[in-house]
Amino acid sequence: MKRLFGHSLSARLLFWTIAFVMLSEVLIFAPSIARFRVSWFEERLASGHLAGLLVDATPERMVGKELTSMLLDHVGAHVVDLYRDGKNTHMLARLLTQPIAASVDLRRMSFFGLIADAFAVLAQRDNRVLRVIGPSPKDRDVLVEVILDEAPLRMAMIDYAERILALSIVISVITASLVFVSLQIILVGPMRRITESMLAFRDNPENTGAMIGPTRRADEIGTAMRVLADMQEALRASLRQKTRLAALGAAVAKINPAASAGCGVSIACSWGVAPGRLSLPAVLAAKPESATRAPTTRTAPSIKGPRRPQAPPSHAEPSSASTWLQESRD
């Protein structure tokens, strides 16, 4: 368990999976909260339109303060105005306790502007009074204007954000778990087998259990496993061959040690190396005695007999020539 959730590939995959899923949920949450704010305003506009239609149902379109207060409470606004063809057709109002702080026109909306306005509402601490204008969802030809408090909107947005956060956490955990299990089976498990086989083979190459088993996978992991198995088998064969050669040499030395020693002494003497220092570098550095001995030449034996006269030099003086003739006669 400690190895699984420590500094391992599995833990990193789990962490990054949760992080990326949460990031995707945040990217989804931003436009979602902006759309929730617009929907909340549209609901108030639709309720204001219905309140204006109820005024038409009253006799002589006259409503008392009590009915007006009930209708405005149902809408959640302080003032409701309806416009058709640019003319104000209905109006419900009560006394405002605060001035209007901002206006929102649903006819002029941009994607990033809505997101910025939504997060501004979440960051707002005070209760502002807003003026909202937009076409009625029930009748696009009717323009509805409502003046309302921002605090109910902020509370609704916070509640929606909490629900989205809880849902995002559940989705992230489920998605991360599924991805984690899939990666464990497809990638991490085989990689762990390859690593353990390499470490075990390094510690004990003669152990057949350290060799990785066969696999039928046709992907990159399967190729790596088959190549590793071939390398391990080739190394084991090479080690077995070296072991047999070493055992053969030891057996020969045990069978005839005297002959082996005599052979070594004769080789050492012939190469001019001390028998106790016989080694491959010493043998290679030395030269056989026959190679260093200077070659001898045999000369024919001299034959004693009458001394042959030597020819006089071509440029000899007369006195020298006479002396030579005298010696020749003698």
C-alpha positions in Angstrom: 0.0 0.0 0.0 2.8 2.4 0.8 4.5 1.6 -2.5 1.3 2.0 -4.4 0.5 5.5 -3.0 4.1 6.7 -2.5 6.3 8.3 -5.1 5.2 5.8 -7.7 3.7 6.0 -11.2 0.3 4.9 -10.0 0.1 7.8 -7.4 1.1 10.3 -10.0 -1.4 9.1 -12.5 -4.2 9.2 -9.9 -3.2 12.8 -8.8 -3.0 14.2 -12.3 -6.2 12.5 -13.3 -8.1 14.1 -10.4 -6.4 17.5 -11.2 -7.3 17.5 -14.9 -10.9 16.4 -14.2 -11.3 19.2 -11.6 -9.8 21.6 -14.1 -12.3 20.6 -16.7 -15.1 21.0 -14.2 -13.9 24.5 -13.5 -13.9 25.3 -17.2 -17.4 24.0 -17.3 -18.5 25.8 -14.1 -17.6 29.3 -15.4 -20.0 29.4 -18.3 -22.6 27.5 -16.2 -22.7 30.0 -13.4 -22.9 32.8 -16.0 -25.9 31.1 -17.6 -27.5 30.5 -14.3 -27.4 34.3 -13.6 -29.0 35.1 -16.9 -31.7 32.4 -16.4 -32.4 33.9 -12.9 -32.9 37.4 -14.5 -35.1 35.9 -17.2 -37.3 34.2 -14.6 -37.8 37.6 -12.9 -38.7 39.2 -16.2 -41.2 36.5 -17.0 -42.8 36.9 -13.5 -43.0 40.6 -14.0 -44.7 40.1 -17.3 -47.3 37.9 -15.7 -47.8 40.4 -12.9 -48.6 43.1 -15.5 -51.1 40.7 -17.2 -52.8 40.3 -13.8 -53.3 44.0 -13.6 -55.2 43.8 -16.9 -57.6 41.3 -15.3 -58.6 43.7 -12.5 -61.6 46.0 -12.9 -60.5 49.3 -14.6 -56.9 48.1 -14.2 -56.8 49.4 -10.6 -54.9 47.5 -7.9 -54.5 48.4 -4.3 -51.3 48.6 -2.3 -51.8 45.2 -0.8 -52.2 43.5 -4.1 -49.3 45.5 -5.6 -47.1 44.4 -2.7 -48.1 40.7 -3.2 -47.4 40.8 -6.9 -44.0 42.5 -6.3 -43.1 40.0 -3.6 -44.0 37.2 -6.1 -41.8 38.7 -8.7 -39.0 39.5 -6.2 -38.7 43.1 -7.3 -39.4 46.7 -6.2 -40.6 48.0 -9.5 -42.0 46.4 -12.6 -42.5 48.2 -15.9 -43.8 46.8 -19.2 -43.2 48.4 -22.6 -44.8 47.6 -25.9 -43.8 49.5 -29.0 -41.9 51.9 -26.9 -44.8 52.8 -24.7 -45.2 52.0 -21.0 -48.3 49.9 -20.6 -48.1 48.7 -17.0 -46.3 49.7 -13.9 -46.1 48.3 -10.4 -43.9 50.0 -7.9 -43.2 50.6 -4.2 -40.9 52.8 -2.3 -37.2 52.2 -2.9 -34.9 52.3 0.2 -31.6 52.3 -1.8 -30.5 53.9 -5.0 -29.9 51.9 -8.1 -26.3 50.7 -8.1 -26.0 49.0 -11.6 -28.0 48.2 -14.7 -28.1 45.0 -16.6 -29.3 44.9 -20.2 -29.9 41.3 -21.4 -30.2 42.5 -25.0 -26.4 43.3 -25.0 -24.5 40.3 -23.7 -21.1 38.9 -24.4 -19.7 35.5 -23.4 -16.7 36.7 -21.4 -18.7 39.7 -20.1 -21.3 37.4 -18.6 -18.6 35.2 -16.9 -16.9 38.3 -15.4 -20.3 39.7 -14.2 -21.2 36.3 -12.6 -17.9 36.1 -10.6 -18.3 39.8 -9.6 -21.7 38.9 -8.1 -20.1 36.0 -6.2 -17.4 38.3 -4.8 -19.9 41.0 -3.9 -20.6 41.4 -0.1 -23.1 44.2 -0.1 -26.7 44.1 -1.2 -26.9 46.2 -4.3 -30.1 47.4 -6.1 -30.1 46.3 -9.8 -32.1 47.5 -12.8 -32.7 44.7 -15.3 -34.0 45.2 -18.8 -34.8 42.6 -21.3 -37.5 41.0 -23.6 -40.1 38.9 -21.9 -39.5 35.1 -22.3 -43.3 34.8 -22.8 -43.5 37.4 -25.5 -40.4 38.8 -27.2 -42.3 41.9 -28.3 -42.8 43.0 -24.7 -39.9 44.7 -23.0 -39.8 44.2 -19.3 -37.9 46.3 -16.8 -37.6 45.3 -13.1 -35.7 46.8 -10.2 -34.6 44.3 -7.6 -32.1 43.4 -4.9 -28.9 41.5 -5.7 -28.7 39.5 -2.5 -31.2 36.9 -3.5 -29.4 36.4 -6.7 -26.1 36.0 -4.9 -27.5 33.4 -2.5 -29.0 31.4 -5.4 -25.7 31.5 -7.2 -23.8 30.3 -4.1 -26.2 27.4 -3.7 -25.9 26.5 -7.3 -22.1 26.7 -7.1 -22.1 24.4 -4.0 -24.2 21.8 -5.8 -21.9 22.0 -8.9 -18.8 21.6 -6.7 -20.3 18.5 -4.9 -21.2 17.0 -8.3 -17.8 17.8 -9.7 -16.1 16.1 -6.8 -18.2 13.0 -7.3 -17.6 13.0 -11.1 -13.8 13.5 -10.5 -13.6 10.7 -8.0 -15.5 8.3 -10.3 -13.6 9.3 -13.4 -10.2 9.2 -11.7 -11.0 5.8 -10.2 -12.0 4.3 -13.6 -8.9 5.9 -15.3 -6.7 4.7 -12.5 -7.9 1.1 -12.6 -7.6 1.1 -16.4 -4.1 2.4 -16.4 -3.1 0.0 -13.6 -4.2 -3.0 -15.8 -3.0 -1.7 -19.2 0.2 0.2 -18.3 1.4 0.3 -14.7 1.0 -3.4 -14.0 3.1 -4.6 -17.0 5.7 -1.9 -16.4 6.0 -3.0 -12.8 6.5 -6.6 -14.0 9.2 -5.5 -16.3 11.0 -3.5 -13.6 10.8 -6.4 -11.0 12.1 -8.9 -13.6 15.1 -6.7 -14.4 15.9 -6.1 -10.8 15.6 -9.8 -9.9 17.7 -10.8 -13.0 20.4 -8.3 -12.0 20.6 -9.8 -8.5 20.5 -13.5 -9.6 20.9 -14.2 -13.3 20.8 -18.0 -12.7 17.3 -17.9 -11.2 14.8 -18.9 -13.9 12.0 -17.4 -11.9 13.6 -13.9 -12.4 12.9 -14.1 -16.2 9.8 -12.4 -17.5 7.0 -14.6 -18.7 5.6 -14.8 -22.2 2.9 -12.4 -23.3 0.4 -12.1 -26.2 0.2 -8.3 -26.3 0.9 -6.8 -29.7 1.5 -3.2 -28.5 4.7 -1.5 -27.3 4.5 -3.0 -23.9 4.3 -6.5 -25.3 7.3 -5.8 -27.6 9.3 -4.6 -24.7 8.5 -7.7 -22.7 9.4 -10.1 -25.5 12.7 -8.3 -26.2 13.6 -8.4 -22.5 12.9 -12.1 -22.3 15.1 -12.7 -25.3 17.9 -10.7 -23.8 17.7 -12.5 -20.5 17.8 -15.9 -22.2 20.8 -14.9 -24.3 22.7 -13.7 -21.2 21.8 -16.9 -19.3 23.1 -19.0 -22.2 26.4 -17.0 -22.2 26.8 -17.4 -18.5 26.2 -21.1 -18.7 28.8 -21.5 -21.5 31.4 -19.6 -19.4 30.6 -21.7 -16.4 31.1 -24.9 -18.3 34.5 -23.7 -19.7 35.6 -22.7 -16.2 34.6 -26.1 -14.8 36.4 -27.9 -17.7 39.6 -26.0 -17.0 39.4 -26.8 -13.3 38.8 -30.5 -14.0 41.9 -30.7 -16.3 44.0 -29.0 -13.7 42.8 -31.6 -11.1 43.4 -34.6 -13.3 47.1 -33.8 -14.2 48.5 -31.0 -12.0 52.2 -32.1 -12.5 52.0 -32.1 -16.2 50.3 -28.7 -16.1 53.0 -27.3 -13.8 55.8 -28.8 -15.9 54.3 -27.4 -19.0 54.1 -24.0 -17.4 57.8 -24.2 -16.2 59.0 -25.2 -19.7 57.0 -22.4 -21.3 58.3 -19.9 -18.8 61.9 -20.9 -19.3 61.6 -20.9 -23.1 60.3 -17.4 -23.0 62.7 -16.1 -20.4 60.1 -15.6 -17.6 60.4 -16.8 -14.1 58.1 -19.7 -13.5 56.5 -18.1 -10.5 55.7 -15.0 -12.5 54.2 -16.7 -15.5 51.2 -14.6 -16.7 49.8 -13.5 -20.0 51.2 -10.0 -19.9 54.7 -11.3 -18.9 54.6 -13.8 -21.8 53.5 -11.1 -24.2 56.2 -8.7 -23.0 59.0 -11.4 -23.2 60.6 -12.9 -26.3 61.8 -16.4 -26.8 65.5 -17.0 -26.3 65.9 -18.2 -29.9 64.5 -14.9 -31.1 66.9 -12.7 -29.1 70.1 -14.9 -29.8 72.3 -13.5 -32.6 72.6 -15.8 -35.6 76.0 -17.6 -36.0 77.7 -18.1 -39.3 80.0 -21.0 -40.1 83.2 -20.2 -41.9 85.1 -22.7 -44.0 88.4 -23.9 -42.5 91.5 -22.3 -43.9 93.8 -24.4 -46.0 97.5 -24.0 -45.5 99.8 -24.1 -48.6 102.3 -22.1 -50.6 101.6 -18.5 -50.3 100.3 -17.0 -53.4 101.9 -13.8 -54.6 99.8 -10.8 -54.3 99.4 -8.4 -57.3 101.3 -5.2 -56.9 99.3 -2.1 -56.6 98.8 -0.3 -59.9 100.4 2.8 -58.7 103.3 1.3 -56.6 106.7 2.8 -56.7 109.7 0.9 -58.3 111.4 0.3 -55.0 108.4 -1.4 -53.7 108.0 -3.6 -56.8 111.6 -4.9 -56.5 111.1 -5.7 -52.9 108.1 -7.6 -53.8 110.0 -9.7 -56.4 112.7 -10.5 -54.0 110.3 -11.8 -51.4 108.6 -13.9 -54.1 111.8 -15.6 -54.9 112.6 -16.4 -51.3 
